[in-house]
């Protein structure tokens, strides 16, 4: 009796099957196709990979990827970069404003040091070449005095360039103390009745308007051309920090506030590019 041939798993998977359609009424059979188990598995794997690849491509090249975690749109990335640049600019602006406010506080409290200009002048004078003196006559002296008197109130800056605006007197009164650079009195004191109006010397922006223990109510206005005006010992303030002022506009009222005051008056300072200048050179009080 012949032995039966053993079928391996490969042989079983390679066996072909017919897929038929059977009519319910007539039981007629219609062959669709024939295939083996291996072919069916391979076809199913191919269809699965095709479907998976198609889904990946559709998600990758269309906006659908924005709905999946880990993907961001080009617009979102651009906004993130722009916001980062704005944040960096705001941080630099904040640091600059902080340093500026700190400098103003040092000015108000008097904790500011200046170079010894007398020493610098003497050093520079030793290096200068002695020039031959020219004798001047009476007409030259009179002409020089006349020109200096006319230019006294022309509002010229330290480099000889005219300001774009005329400086308005903050108050009208008698001067009790003048500008004294050597003794660090960087302004002028004008005796006034209490609650007299204080005017802005030019258009600008209020950068400081607060109470200080030594100088009472203080208001500082930043103008064009690097000018800064300071008004101390006021009884009350009309403007607040950040407000705009116009030339001649009332910004405060004089008083007798602060521990350094000796009576009702206005202490007025004029600064140009961080250096104090004599207000009498530019304003007629």
C-alpha positions in Angstrom: 0.0 0.0 0.0 1.6 3.3 -1.1 2.4 5.9 1.6 0.5 9.1 1.6 2.6 12.2 0.8 2.9 14.5 3.7 1.8 18.1 3.1 3.9 20.8 4.6 2.6 24.2 5.7 4.0 25.7 2.5 2.1 23.2 0.5 -1.1 23.9 2.4 -0.7 27.7 2.0 0.0 27.2 -1.7 -3.2 25.2 -2.3 -5.5 27.2 -4.6 -9.1 27.8 -3.9 -12.0 28.8 -6.1 -14.1 31.7 -5.1 -17.6 31.2 -6.5 -21.0 33.0 -6.7 -24.0 30.7 -6.1 -27.5 31.6 -7.2 -30.0 31.0 -4.4 -32.8 29.8 -6.7 -31.0 27.8 -9.4 -27.9 27.0 -7.4 -25.9 28.0 -10.5 -22.3 28.6 -9.7 -20.2 31.3 -11.2 -16.4 31.4 -10.7 -15.0 34.7 -9.7 -11.3 33.9 -9.3 -9.0 31.4 -7.8 -6.1 32.1 -5.4 -4.0 30.5 -2.7 -3.7 31.6 0.9 -0.3 33.0 0.3 -1.5 35.2 -2.5 -4.4 36.4 -0.5 -2.1 37.4 2.4 0.3 39.1 0.1 -2.5 41.1 -1.6 -4.0 42.1 1.8 -0.5 43.2 3.0 0.0 45.3 -0.2 -3.4 46.9 0.2 -2.7 47.7 3.8 0.7 49.4 3.0 -0.9 51.2 0.1 -3.6 52.6 2.3 -1.1 53.5 5.0 1.2 55.4 2.6 -1.7 57.2 1.0 -3.0 58.4 4.4 0.5 59.6 5.4 0.9 61.5 2.2 -2.5 63.1 2.5 -1.8 64.2 6.0 1.8 65.4 5.3 1.0 67.6 2.2 -2.3 69.0 3.4 -3.3 71.3 6.3 -4.6 68.2 8.1 -1.2 67.8 9.8 -1.9 70.9 11.9 -4.5 68.9 13.8 -1.9 66.4 14.9 0.3 66.9 17.9 3.8 67.9 17.1 3.1 69.7 13.9 2.8 73.5 13.5 1.8 75.6 10.6 4.1 78.0 8.8 2.0 80.9 10.0 2.3 79.8 13.6 6.1 79.6 13.3 6.3 83.0 11.7 4.2 84.5 14.5 6.4 82.8 17.1 9.5 84.3 15.6 7.9 87.8 15.3 6.7 87.6 18.9 10.2 86.6 20.1 11.7 89.6 18.3 9.1 91.9 19.8 9.8 90.5 23.3 13.5 91.0 22.9 12.9 94.7 21.8 10.6 95.3 24.7 13.1 93.9 27.1 15.8 96.2 25.7 13.4 99.2 25.9 12.5 98.3 29.5 16.2 98.2 30.5 16.8 101.5 28.8 13.8 103.1 30.6 14.9 101.6 33.9 18.4 103.1 33.6 16.8 106.4 32.5 14.5 106.6 35.5 17.4 105.6 37.8 19.4 108.5 36.4 16.5 110.9 37.0 16.2 109.7 40.6 20.0 110.3 41.1 19.5 113.8 39.7 16.6 114.5 42.1 18.4 113.2 45.1 21.7 114.9 44.2 23.6 111.6 44.1 25.4 112.5 40.8 29.1 113.2 40.2 30.6 115.4 37.6 34.1 115.8 36.3 36.3 118.5 37.6 36.1 120.8 34.7 38.5 123.3 36.2 41.2 120.7 36.3 40.4 119.7 32.7 40.5 123.3 31.6 43.9 123.8 33.2 45.3 120.6 31.6 44.0 121.6 28.2 45.3 125.1 28.6 48.8 123.9 29.2 48.7 122.1 25.8 47.4 125.1 23.8 49.7 127.3 21.8 49.9 130.8 23.1 48.3 133.1 20.6 49.3 136.7 20.0 46.9 139.0 21.7 45.0 141.5 19.5 44.2 144.8 20.9 40.5 145.8 20.7 39.2 149.3 20.4 36.1 150.8 22.1 33.8 150.2 19.0 34.7 146.5 19.0 33.9 146.1 22.7 30.5 147.9 22.3 29.6 145.8 19.3 30.5 142.6 21.1 28.4 143.5 24.1 25.5 144.4 21.9 25.6 141.1 20.0 25.9 139.1 23.2 22.9 140.9 24.7 20.8 140.2 21.6 21.8 136.5 21.5 21.2 136.0 25.2 17.6 134.9 24.7 17.8 133.4 21.3 17.5 129.9 22.7 20.8 128.6 21.2 21.9 125.2 22.3 25.5 124.4 23.4 26.7 123.6 19.9 25.2 126.8 18.4 22.2 125.2 16.7 18.8 126.8 17.3 16.1 124.9 19.1 13.0 124.2 17.1 10.8 125.9 19.8 11.0 129.1 21.8 11.4 128.4 25.6 8.5 129.8 27.6 9.2 131.2 31.1 7.9 128.7 33.7 7.1 131.6 36.1 7.5 135.3 36.4 9.1 136.4 39.7 12.2 137.6 41.5 15.2 135.3 41.5 16.5 134.4 45.0 19.3 132.1 44.0 21.1 131.6 40.7 22.8 128.8 38.8 26.0 127.6 40.6 27.7 124.7 39.0 30.6 124.5 41.4 28.3 124.2 44.5 26.0 121.7 42.6 23.1 124.1 42.5 22.0 123.1 39.0 19.1 125.4 38.7 17.6 128.7 39.7 15.3 129.6 42.6 12.4 132.0 41.8 10.4 133.4 44.8 6.7 133.1 44.1 3.5 133.1 46.1 2.2 129.7 46.9 -0.2 128.1 44.3 1.0 130.3 41.5 0.8 128.5 38.1 3.9 126.8 36.7 4.1 126.6 32.9 5.8 124.2 30.6 8.7 125.8 28.8 8.0 123.9 25.6 6.0 121.0 24.3 7.1 117.6 25.6 6.2 114.5 27.6 6.0 114.2 31.4 8.5 111.5 32.4 8.3 112.0 36.1 5.6 113.4 38.4 5.9 112.2 42.0 6.5 113.3 45.6 10.0 113.3 47.0 10.9 113.9 50.7 13.6 116.5 49.9 12.1 118.5 47.0 8.3 117.9 47.5 6.2 117.5 44.4 8.5 117.3 41.4 7.6 117.2 37.7 10.1 116.5 34.9 9.3 117.1 31.2 11.4 115.8 28.3 11.4 118.1 25.3 12.9 118.1 21.8 16.6 118.6 21.1 17.7 116.6 24.2 16.3 119.2 26.6 14.8 118.2 30.0 13.2 120.7 32.4 12.7 120.0 36.1 10.3 121.8 38.4 10.6 121.3 42.2 8.9 122.2 45.5 5.4 122.4 44.0 2.3 122.4 46.1 0.4 120.2 43.6 0.8 118.7 40.1 -1.6 119.1 37.2 0.0 116.6 34.9 0.9 112.9 35.4 3.6 110.7 34.1 3.1 110.0 30.4 1.0 113.1 29.7 1.8 115.5 26.9 2.4 119.2 27.5 2.2 122.2 25.2 4.3 125.3 25.3 3.0 127.6 28.2 0.6 125.0 29.5 0.1 124.9 33.3 1.6 121.7 34.7 1.8 122.5 38.4 1.4 125.1 41.1 4.2 126.5 43.2 4.6 125.7 46.9 6.9 125.2 49.8 7.1 121.4 49.9 10.1 119.2 50.8 12.7 119.3 53.4 15.2 121.4 51.4 12.9 124.4 50.8 13.4 127.7 52.6 10.2 129.3 51.6 7.6 129.5 48.8 9.5 129.3 45.5 10.1 127.3 42.3 13.4 125.5 41.8 13.8 125.2 38.1 16.5 123.2 36.3 17.3 123.0 32.6 19.4 120.0 31.3 20.8 119.5 27.9 21.9 115.9 26.9 22.4 114.9 30.5 24.3 118.1 31.5 22.9 121.0 33.5 22.9 124.4 31.8 22.1 127.9 33.2 18.4 128.6 32.5 19.1 132.3 32.5 21.0 131.9 29.2 17.9 130.8 27.5 14.9 132.1 29.4 14.0 135.6 30.7 12.4 135.2 34.1 
